């Protein structure tokens, strides 16, 4: 019996990677691609600032075809929704019935996703929803998932956190009030290894750049 086809909403970070892992482990969905918004101006993953070549390597390591949604910078909401609408329409045409998200506890984000997919024939799936984030962060690390902090919100974390590994030492160093998974936008990550990948990516950390209140560490694919 064939399983329903699904896309993973792939941010390049740990939450979408671990959501993929949980879905693959459950075995109920056939994940056939990774959907990612890429900012055309910088040719990088939106919000996370991860280089396109790393995104490509991640998808290859996960065995997932890329589905890129190009957006401008800055991106007005109507353009974002139009581009995403086109991607959803294509997914429906390809027989995809589910979309997987790595959201943890932000109810407004979940409600937005559910609203936008309502009536399309695509069902949103939230494998990590409301799992306690400290325990979840520890479970990610214990699974073999490896990631770097690609972006930090400098209102919440010093820029020096950009480029650090997502590991037990990082969790111990996070200031009070910072979510261990960065779910309130404190930081975003770039996954380089884990049970959802066939092999580890070799990534090196480059310079830190500050833009619009955020600190980015330029991560580069090793050769």
N, C-alpha and C positions, 0 to 999 in steps of 0.2 A: 504494500500500500504506500503510495507516494505521500510524502509529508508536505505540509503547506510551505510555500516559499516565503522567505523573509529577507529584508535588508537590515543591516545594522547601521544605525546613525553613528558614524565613526568620527570622533573628534580628534583622534590621535592620542587621546589620554587614557588614563588608567580606568576610569569608570566605564567608558564604552568597551574597553578591552575586557574588563572583568565581566560585564554584562554578556559579551559574546561568549566568554568561557562558560558561564553558567548555562546559557542556552545550548551550547554544543554539548555540555555535559548531560543536560536533560534529554537531548536527542529528539525532541518533538517537532522542531522546525528545521527546514533545509535553508541554511543561510547562503544566499546566492550573490551577495554583493555588499559593498561598504559605501554608504552615502556620506559625502563630506562637502561642506562649504569651503571654498577656497577664495581668498581675497585676491582679485586679479591684479590690483596695484602692486602688491608685494609678492605674488605667486607663493603665498603661504596659507596654511590652514587658518581659517578665521578664528579670532579670539586667542587661540593658542600660539600663533606665530611660528608654527613648525614648517620647515622647508618642504616644498613639494616632493623633493627626492626622498625625504624620510617617509613621508606619507606613502609614496609608491612602494618603498621597501617594506613598510609595515603590512600593506595589503598583500604583497607577494608572500611575506612570511606567514600570513594568516590564510593564504590560498583564496583570497577574495577579490573578484574583479572590482575596480574602482568605478564609482559613479560620482563624478565631480559636479558640484553646483557652483558655478562661478558667480561671484558678487563683487560690486565695486566697493571702494573705500572713500568716504564713508558710505554706508548702505542704507538708504531710506527704507522704511518698513514695507512700503508697497512693492518696491523692487524685490526685496527679500522674499516676500510672500508669493510674488509672481514666479520667481525662479524656482522656489520650492514646489509651487503648484505644478510647474512643468515636470519636475523630477517625479512627483507623485503620480502624475498622469502617465508618464513613461513606465513607472513601476507597475501600475495597474495593467497597462497594455502587455507587459511581460509576464503577467500571471502571478504577480507578487501580492500576497494577502496580509502580511504582517510587517511591522517595522519595530525594531528593538531599540530602546533608549536606555542610557545609563543613569537616568535621574535617580536621586536618592530620597530627598524629602521636600523639595520646593513645590508646594501644591499648585502655585500659579503657573509654573512652567509645565507641569503635567497637564493641567486643565487646558492650557493653550494648545498643547500637542493633540490632546483628545478632541478639542473643538475643531482644529484644522483638518483632522483625519475623519471626523464624523461624516458618515454618508458616502465616503469615497470607496468603501470596500476594503480598505486597509485598516487592520486592527493594531493599535499601539500596544507594545509589550514592555513592561518595566521589571526586569528580573531582580533588581537590587532595591526596589522600593521599600523605604522605611526600615532598612537594616541599620542597626546602631553603627554610626560611622567610625567610632574608634575600633570596635571589633571588626568591622568590615575592612578598614585600612590594614589591620594586623593580618586578616585572612588573605588579603591581596599579597602582602609581602611574603607570608608563609607559603603561598602557592607557587612562588618563584617569579612572580611579576616584578619586573624592574622598570623603573621610570625615572625621568629627571623632571624637575620643576622647570617648565619652559617660560612661564609667565607668572608674575606676582602683582597683586594690587598693592601699590606702595602706600596706600592709606592704611593697609592692614598688616603688611609685612615689609621688612627692610629689603632693599633690592638685592642684597647679598644672598638671599634665599634662592634667587633665580639661578638655575644651573645645578642646584643640589640634588642629590639622589633622594628619591622617595623611599625612605627606609626607617628602621626603628630609631636611629639617631635623629632623623628629621622630626619624627613624631614627638620625641622627647624635647626638642628645641622649640617647638611651636609655642608662641605666646598664649596666655590664657585667652579664651574666647575665640580662638581660631579653630574652625572645624578640621578634624584630622584628615578629611577627604577634600577639604577646600570647597565644599558644596555651596558656600555663600559667595563664591567668586574670589576667595582669598588667593588662590593659586590655581594654575592649570598645568597639566603634565604631558609628557611625551613618553610613550611606552616603547621600550627597546627589547624586552624579553618577557616571556611568560608562557603559561600552558596553552594559550590560544595561538602561539607562534610555532612554526616548524624549526626556527633557529633564531639565535640572538642577533640583534643588529649591533654593529660596531658604530658607536656615536661618540663624538668628542664635543666638549663644551668650548665655545668661542667667547667673543666679547659680550658684555652686557650693554643693552641699549634701553634708554628711558624714553617713553613716548606716551603722551596723553594720560599720565598718572600711573602707567604700568611699566614694570621692569621686565625685559625680555632677555633670556640667554640664548644666543645664537648657537643652536645645536647643528652639528654637521656630520654627515654620513662618512664613516671611515672607509678606507679603501683596502 
